[in-house]
Amino acid sequence: MENKVYDPSKYEYAKEEDYGYKPHKFWKTTWKIVKYILLAFSIFMIYFSVIIIAIQSFNSSDSTTEFASFTFANYGKMFGKSSLNSSIMNTFLTSIIATLIATVVGTLVAVGAYYLPPKVKNRLLLLNNIPLLNADIVTGISLMLIFSIFLIFNKHIFGFWTILIAHVYFILPYIILSVHPKMKEIDPNMLDASMDLGVKPFRSVLQVIIPAIKGGIFSGLVLAFTISFEDFVVGYFTTGNGYNTLSIWIYTSIGKKSLYPGVYAFSTTVTLIMVAAVILYNVIGGRLHAKKKD
């Protein structure tokens, strides 16, 4: 018997079109174009306000409706007004102190909540999420009413301390929300193992748990500082006369014909610093991650 050699050219195979499939090349190409257009439009809308402020920071005219000529003079005016300087210092002072307090307290709460019984932990996390979902104006008015109770003891209570307490209150949940998921990534027996070796509980948290979740702590710290730095609503209702943050100072200046040009320059500078910090963090983090793999 002769061995039959398989020749694929002699056979015809069914094609996708034979089963009613249509390639729809036109619609696929159209959808690709639409996707890129929507992506570009979304990015543009997100950064449109930042771009406008950056352009205005180089405008020699105080008017926001016309661009007279390109200049760097506005950057020299950033700290040319004492009230603006005071509000910038107040903003940094309030945000930094509030962020540090909230980071310490929030980290300890997140670590403690992780070792609670499941039912208690879930209830605690539910209570933590309520301030996140609450409207800023409701939070601001509620804190204002609470602080107003103490006016009978101190008529000048509204100011640095009230706005600081308010900022700690509303950024604390963000720290807990950032740290708690990191706790799920570590070995649950790590704390017990440390204490079995003779290390005291609080020292075990500082030397064993904290280094293991430092990524979540740092993320929460940056997020909390950003939210505190840009806050207006809560700060507006809880601050007192003579103590203005940058956002409150800008709000009180909006009624004028034009905003002080140094504000645009300062806002652009802060944006550039934050962008550089994010890029630097990602570059350093990527290199450290690559070294660990090696």
C-alpha positions in Angstrom: 0.0 0.0 0.0 1.1 3.5 -0.9 1.5 5.9 1.9 -0.7 8.9 1.3 1.0 12.2 1.9 -1.2 14.9 3.5 -1.4 17.9 1.2 -3.2 20.9 2.8 -3.6 22.7 -0.5 -6.1 20.1 -1.7 -8.5 20.9 1.2 -10.7 23.9 1.7 -11.3 25.1 5.2 -14.3 27.0 6.5 -13.8 30.7 7.0 -15.3 33.0 9.6 -17.4 34.7 7.0 -19.1 31.3 6.2 -20.6 31.4 9.7 -22.0 34.8 9.3 -19.1 36.7 10.9 -18.5 40.3 9.6 -15.2 42.0 10.3 -16.8 45.5 10.6 -13.4 47.1 9.9 -15.0 50.5 9.4 -16.6 50.5 12.9 -13.4 49.1 14.5 -11.3 51.9 13.0 -13.9 54.5 14.0 -14.1 53.3 17.6 -10.3 53.4 17.9 -10.3 57.0 16.7 -13.1 57.9 19.1 -11.3 56.2 22.0 -8.2 58.4 21.4 -10.3 61.5 21.0 -12.2 60.8 24.3 -8.9 60.1 26.1 -7.3 63.3 24.8 -10.4 65.3 25.7 -10.5 63.8 29.2 -6.9 64.6 29.9 -7.4 68.1 28.5 -10.4 68.7 30.8 -8.5 67.4 33.8 -5.5 69.6 33.3 -7.3 72.6 31.6 -7.5 74.6 34.8 -3.9 73.9 35.6 -2.8 75.0 32.1 -4.9 78.2 32.4 -3.3 79.2 35.7 0.2 78.4 34.3 -0.5 80.6 31.2 -1.8 83.4 33.5 1.3 83.2 35.6 3.3 84.5 32.6 0.8 87.2 31.7 2.0 90.8 32.2 -1.6 92.0 32.5 -3.7 91.5 35.6 -6.7 90.8 33.5 -7.8 87.2 33.1 -9.5 87.9 29.7 -6.5 89.1 27.8 -2.8 88.1 27.4 -0.7 91.2 27.1 2.8 89.9 26.9 5.0 87.1 28.2 6.9 87.9 31.5 8.5 86.2 34.5 7.8 89.2 36.7 4.8 87.5 38.4 7.2 85.0 39.9 9.1 87.8 41.6 5.8 89.0 43.1 4.9 85.7 44.7 5.9 86.9 48.1 5.4 90.6 47.5 2.2 91.0 49.6 2.3 90.5 53.4 -1.3 89.1 53.7 -0.5 86.5 51.0 2.7 85.5 52.7 0.8 85.1 56.0 -1.8 83.0 54.4 0.8 80.7 52.7 2.6 80.3 56.0 -0.7 79.5 57.8 -1.6 77.0 55.1 1.7 75.1 55.4 1.8 75.3 59.2 -1.8 73.9 59.5 -1.4 71.2 56.8 2.0 69.9 58.1 1.0 69.7 61.7 -2.4 68.3 60.9 -0.9 65.7 58.6 1.7 64.6 61.1 -0.9 64.2 63.9 -3.3 62.4 61.6 -0.6 60.1 60.3 0.6 59.0 63.7 -3.0 58.5 65.1 -4.4 57.0 61.9 -1.5 54.5 61.6 -1.9 53.3 65.2 -5.7 53.0 64.7 -5.3 51.0 61.4 -2.8 48.7 63.1 -5.0 48.2 66.1 -8.1 47.7 64.0 -6.4 44.9 62.0 -6.0 42.8 65.1 -9.6 43.3 66.4 -12.3 40.6 66.0 -13.8 40.7 62.4 -17.2 42.1 63.5 -15.7 44.9 65.6 -13.2 45.7 62.8 -15.9 46.0 60.2 -17.9 48.3 62.3 -14.9 50.5 63.0 -14.1 50.7 59.3 -17.7 51.5 58.5 -17.6 54.4 61.0 -14.3 55.5 59.4 -15.9 55.6 55.9 -18.8 57.9 57.0 -16.7 61.1 57.1 -15.3 60.3 53.7 -18.9 60.2 52.2 -20.1 63.2 54.1 -20.3 66.5 52.3 -17.5 69.0 53.2 -20.1 71.7 53.9 -21.9 69.5 56.4 -18.6 68.6 58.1 -17.6 72.3 58.3 -20.9 73.5 59.7 -21.1 70.6 62.2 -17.6 71.4 63.5 -18.4 75.1 63.6 -21.4 74.4 65.8 -19.4 72.2 68.1 -16.7 74.8 68.5 -19.3 77.5 69.1 -20.3 75.7 72.3 -17.0 76.7 73.8 -17.4 80.4 73.0 -18.8 80.9 76.5 -15.3 79.9 77.9 -13.2 81.7 75.2 -14.6 84.3 72.8 -11.5 84.0 70.6 -11.5 80.2 70.3 -11.9 80.3 66.5 -8.5 80.4 64.8 -5.4 78.2 64.5 -6.5 75.5 67.0 -10.1 75.1 65.6 -8.9 74.8 62.0 -6.1 72.4 63.1 -8.6 70.1 64.9 -10.9 70.3 62.0 -8.2 69.3 59.5 -7.1 66.4 61.7 -10.7 65.3 61.9 -11.4 65.1 58.2 -8.0 63.8 56.9 -7.7 61.1 59.6 -10.0 58.6 57.7 -7.8 58.9 54.6 -4.7 57.7 56.6 -6.6 54.7 58.0 -8.0 53.9 54.6 -4.4 53.9 53.1 -2.7 52.0 55.9 -5.3 49.3 56.6 -5.0 47.5 53.2 -1.2 47.3 53.7 -1.8 45.4 56.9 -3.5 42.7 54.9 -0.3 42.1 52.9 2.0 41.3 55.9 2.2 38.1 57.8 -0.5 38.2 60.5 1.8 36.3 62.9 4.6 38.9 62.6 3.6 40.8 65.7 3.2 37.6 67.8 6.6 36.3 66.6 8.2 39.6 67.6 6.7 39.5 71.1 7.6 35.8 71.5 11.3 36.9 71.0 10.9 39.3 74.0 10.1 42.6 72.3 7.5 44.7 74.0 4.2 45.2 72.0 4.6 48.9 71.3 8.2 48.5 70.3 7.2 45.6 68.1 4.8 47.9 66.3 7.4 50.5 65.8 10.3 48.2 64.7 8.4 45.4 62.9 5.0 46.5 61.7 5.7 50.1 60.8 8.6 49.3 58.4 6.5 46.6 56.7 3.6 49.1 56.0 5.7 52.2 55.3 4.4 52.4 51.7 0.8 52.7 52.8 1.8 55.3 55.5 3.6 57.4 53.0 0.7 57.2 50.5 -1.7 58.2 53.2 0.5 61.0 54.4 0.8 62.5 50.9 -2.9 62.2 50.3 -3.8 63.7 53.6 -1.4 66.7 53.1 -2.8 67.4 49.7 -6.4 67.4 50.9 -5.5 69.5 53.9 -3.5 72.0 51.8 -6.3 72.5 49.3 -9.2 72.6 51.7 -11.5 75.6 51.7 -15.0 74.7 52.9 -14.1 73.1 56.3 -11.4 75.8 56.9 -13.8 78.6 56.0 -16.3 77.5 58.7 -13.8 76.8 61.4 -11.3 79.6 61.1 -11.4 82.9 62.9 -10.8 86.5 62.0 -7.2 87.2 61.2 -6.2 83.6 60.5 -6.6 82.9 56.7 -5.3 80.0 54.7 -4.4 80.4 51.1 -7.7 79.2 49.8 -9.6 81.5 52.1 -7.4 84.4 51.2 -8.0 83.8 47.5 -11.8 83.6 48.1 -11.8 87.0 49.9 -9.8 88.4 46.9 -12.2 87.1 44.2 -14.6 90.0 44.6 -11.9 92.4 43.3 -11.5 93.1 39.6 -8.4 90.9 39.3 -6.5 88.5 41.5 -3.0 89.3 42.7 -0.7 87.9 39.9 1.7 86.3 42.5 -1.1 83.8 43.3 -0.9 82.3 39.8 2.9 82.1 40.0 2.7 80.4 43.4 0.1 77.9 42.3 2.1 77.0 39.2 5.3 76.6 41.3 3.5 74.3 43.8 2.1 72.2 40.9 5.6 71.8 39.3 7.1 70.8 42.7 4.4 68.2 43.2 4.9 66.8 39.7 8.6 66.6 40.2 8.1 64.9 43.6 5.8 62.3 42.0 8.2 61.6 39.2 11.2 61.4 41.6 9.3 59.0 43.9 8.4 56.7 41.0 11.9 56.7 39.6 13.5 55.9 43.0 10.8 53.4 43.8 11.3 51.7 40.4 15.0 51.4 41.0 14.6 50.1 44.5 12.1 47.5 43.2 14.5 46.5 40.4 17.3 46.1 43.0 15.1 43.8 45.1 14.4 41.6 42.1 18.1 41.3 41.4 
